[in-house]
Amino acid sequence: MHQFSYLILSLFVAFPAFAQNYQNTGKIIIDDSSLDDLIDVSAGIEILADGFGWSEGPLWLASENKLIFSAIPENSIYHWSESDGLQLYLKPSGYTGEQDRGGELGSNGLLLASDGSLVLCQHGDRRIAKMLAPLSDPAPKFETLVDSYQAKKLNSPNDAVFSKTGELYFTDPPYGLEKNVDDPAKELDFQGVYKVSKSGEIKLLTKALTRPNGIAFSPDGTKLYVANSDPKKAIWMVYDVKQDGGIENGKVFYDATNLVLADNGLPDGMKVHRNGTIFATGPGGIFIFSSDGKILGKIETGKETANCAFNDDYSALYVTADNYLMRVHLKK
C-alpha cells in the first residue's frame, strides 16, 4: 500500500554496482534482551539499492539465490543478489492491458506456490495470477488464480500467503484502482480478506477491515495476522484459524493509530520468523512483536516501510521501504 509520487528510476538500476560495502541508514532499537540472540545490531540497516517509485513484495528465491521485489509504479519486478547486484526481472508484472491507465499498476505481494511457481498479486489486472514460466527464465505469461468474488471484480489484491494445507489467503484493498475507494470501476462495496481453496473456490473471511493489507500465519498455522493500513484505524488484527480454514475470535493485536501523526508509514506487510517473532511494517519502520503482542524492538528505517522477507536460512531480513531496498542481518 502507498500513495506514492512517481520517481525516475536511477541509473543504478540499469548499471548495478557490485560493491560489498553498503551505506547504512536508520537505527535498530532493542527493547527486549531476547532480540540480542536474533538481530545483528552491529551490522546496521544496509541500503542495497534505491531509486524506485515504491518498492514492495520482497521474496527470496532459494533456488536462484536471489531476492525479487515489486516496483509498483514501474510495473516491474527487480532481482538482487550479492554477486550480480540489481537487474530487471519481469515487466510487465501487474498490468498487462493495452489501454493506458493510472494508479498503482504493478505487482505487489509475491509468493511461491507448492510447485515452486511464482504467484503475484497484480494491482493493475485486479487479480492473483501464477507466472507460466520458470523462476530462472521469467516471462510475462500468466494464469489467473482468482479475480472475482460472487461475479464481481476484485478491487486489487495486495498481499497473500499460503496456509499449511495449501489454501491461498489474501487481502483486497482499493489501492490499485485509479481513484482508490471512489473509483467508478470498483464493483465491491467493501474491502475483504479471502481464502481460496485448492479447488479454486473463493470464500470471504471478513469485510470488517477498512484497508486490509499485510497478511501472515503463525508458524503452526493456528493464528492469522492481518494489517489494516487505515490512518484512522492503524491496527494489526489476529484471528484464530478454524479447522475448516475459516477465521474466528478476531481481536486487535496492536493499535498504532496514535503513532501515525508522529512517524511516516502505516501497518503494511509483515513476516513471521520461524520462532514466532513477528516483523510488521508500520509507522516509523518495522515493529518486532512477540507472539503475544509485546514490542521487542523496532527497525527504524527512516522511510515509509512497505514489506519485508527472510532469506531461506533466516540469516537476513530484506526490507522494501519507499524508494529503497534494505537488509538487516540476523543471527538465525
N, C-alpha and C positions, 0 to 999 in steps of 0.2 A: 504494500500500500504506500502511495505517496502522491501528493500533488506537487509535481516537480516542475522546474523550469528547464527547458531544453538547453543542453550544453553541447559544444562542439567537442567531439572525441579527440583527445590529444594524440600527437604523433607517436606517443608511447605505445599505442595500440598497434599501429602499423609497423613500427620498428622497435620491438621489445628489447629492453636491456636485460642482461643476464647477470648483473652484479648480485652477489650474495649478501652484501651489507645493505640492509633496508633501513629507510628512515623510520624512526619511531614517533608515535603520537599518543596523546591521551594519557590515561593512567589506570592502573588496576588497584582497586581498593579491597582489602581483605577485612571482613568484619567477624569472621569465624575461623578459628585456627584449623578447622578441617580442610579449608581450601589450600593450606600450605602443602598438603600432600597431592594436590590436584593441578595447581597452576604454577607455572614457572614465571614468577613475577619479575625476575631479573631480566628476562628477555623482552619485556615490554609488549607494546602493541605495534606490530610491524605493518607498514604500508607496502603492499606488494604491487599495486597498480592503481592508477587513477585516471580521471578524465571522462567518466561515464555520466550520462544524464541522471540515471538512478539505477543502482545495482541491486540485484535481488536473487533469491532462489539458489544459493550455493549448494553444490552436490559433489561429493568426492567420488571419482570413478577409480576404484581399486584396480580394475583390470587394465586401466590406461595409466595409472599412477599420476593422475592429474585432477585438478578441480575444474568444474564447469559452473557457470553462473549466468543469470539473465541480465541483459542490459535493456531495460524495458523501452525507453524512448527510441533506441536504435533498432528495435525489433530483432534483436540478435542474442546469441549465446556466445560467450567467450570461454576459452580454456586457458588455464595457467598451470605451469609446472616449474619446479626448481631448475630443470635443465633447459627448457625451451622458452621460459618467460610467458608472455601473454600473446595469444593469437585468436583470430576469429574461429569459432567452432561451427556455428549454424546460423544461417539467415535466409529467409525469414524464420522467426521462431514462434511468433504468437499471432500474427495476422497474415493470412495467405490470400486475402481477397485482392482484386484488381482495382477496386474503387478507392480513391484516396479518402482517408478519414483521419480525424484527430483522436485525441485521447491516449490512453496508455496501451499501446498496441502489442507490445512484446509478450513473451512468455514471462511467467512469474515463478511459482514454485516448480521445482524439478525433483523427480524421484525415480527410482528404479523398480520395475515390475519383477515378479518372481523369476521370469525367464531372462532377466538381465537387460531388457529393453528400456529405453528412456521414455518416461511419461512426463508430459508437460501440461501445466495449467496455462492455457492460451487466452490471454485477455482479449485480444483483437477478434479472434474467432469464437469467443464465448463458449469454450468447451474444454474438456480434458481429452488429450489425444496421446497416442503412442507413436513414436517415431519408427517408421518402417525401414530402418537402416541400422547397420551395426554401430556400436559406440566408436569403433576405430575408424569408421568411414561415414560420418554423419551426412545426412541429406534431408532437405525439407519435404519429406514424404510422410504423411501422417494418416493414422486411422483413428476415427472418433471413438472414444470410450463412452462419453456421456456429454450431451449438450442441451438437454431439456428436462423439465420436470412437469408432469401432467400436461404434456403437449405445449408447454410454454418455454421459450428460450431462457437459458440460464443468464444471469447477469454477467459475470466474468469470473470464473473460478480462479481463486487466488493462491491457495496453498492446499496441500494434500498429503496423506500418509496412508500406508497400508497397515492393516491390522495383522496380527499373527496368523489369522485364518485366511488372509489374502483378500479381504474386503477393502475397498477404497473409501476413505473418509475425506471429505473436502469442504472448504468454506467458499461462499459465493457472495462477496460484497459487490458494490457497483463501480469499483474504481476503474475498470476497463472501458466503461461507457463514456462517450464523449462529454456528456453533460452530467455524468455521475448519477446520483439518485433521481434527478429530474429529467433524464434523457427520455425522449419520446419513444425510443426503441426498447425501453425497459418493459418487459412483459410480466414479470413477477412483482407483486406489491410488497415484497419482504426480502430480507437477506437471510439465506439459510445455511445451515450445516447439514450435510447429507452423507449417506452411506450408499455405496454401490456394491451389490453382491457380485460374486464371481460369475454369475449368470447374466449380469448386466442390469438387474433390477435396481432402480433408484428409490431410496426412502428418505424422506425429510426427517431429520432427527430433532431439530429445533429451529424456530424462526424468531426466537426471543431476543437475539442479539442484533443490535443496530448495524454493526460493522464487523462481522466475524472475519478473522484474518488468520493468524498462525494457528497451527493445529499439530498436536503430538500426543503419543501414548506414553504411559509409564512403561518401564522395561517389561513388566509382567503382563501388560495389556489390559489391566483392570481399571485404569483411570485414563480419561481423555481430557487433555488440556486444550482450551481454545482462547485465543486472544481476541479482544474487542477493541478495534482501533478507532474509537469514537472519543474525541476530546472531552465530550460531556459525560462520558462514562468509560474511562480508560481502565479497563479491568482485564484480568485473566480469570476464566472460569475453569472449574474442574468437575467432571461428571464420573459417576460410576458406570462402567460398561456392563450391560446385562448379558446373559447367556446367549440371547439371540442377536447380539451386536448392537442393540439399541442403547440409549443412554438414559440415566435417571439420577435423581438426587443432586442436581446441579447446584453449585454454590460458588460464591466468589472466592477465588484462590488468593488474589491480591488486588487491591484497589489503588491505582496510581493516579487517579483523576486530579488530586491536589498537587501533583508534581508537573503537570503538563505545561503550566504557565512558566515554570522556572527552568525547564530543560526541554530541548528540542526532541521530538520523537513521540511515538505512541506505541502501545503494545502491538507488536507485529509478529514476525516469525520467531520460532523457538525450536530448540532441540533438547532432548533429554539424554544425558550421559548414561552409560550402561550401569552406573552405580545409583541412578535415580535422581541425581542432581539436575536441576532444570536451568537451562541457559535461555533466557527470554528477552528479546529486544524490547525496549521501552524508552521512556523519557531519559535522555542522557546517555544511553548506551545499552549495555546488556546487564540485566538483573540476574543474579545467580541465587536460585532458591533451593532450599531443601525440599523434600517431598511433602513436608507438612506446611509449606508456605513461609518458612523463616528465611530472611535475606542473609545469605552467607557472604556476599560481596557484590562488587559491581565492576564491570569493564567500561570505563568512561571513554568513549571513542572521540568525543568532541564533535560528532556528526549525528544527524538523524540516522538511526541504525535500522536496517530492514530485516536482516535474517542472519543465520549462522549455520555452520555444519561442521561435524567432526570428520577427520580422515578415518581410514579403516582401522588403525590401531589406537585411536584416541590420543595420539601424541600432539595433535594440533586442532585448534578451533579456527575455522575460516569465517570471516565476517564481511558481509556486504553492508556498507554504510554510505549512503548518498552517492558521491562520485568515486568512492574508494573500494578497493578490495584489501582486506587486512588479515592478519594472522596473529593468534595468541598461542604460545607454546604451552602444552600441558605435560603432566607427568604420568599420564595414562591411568 
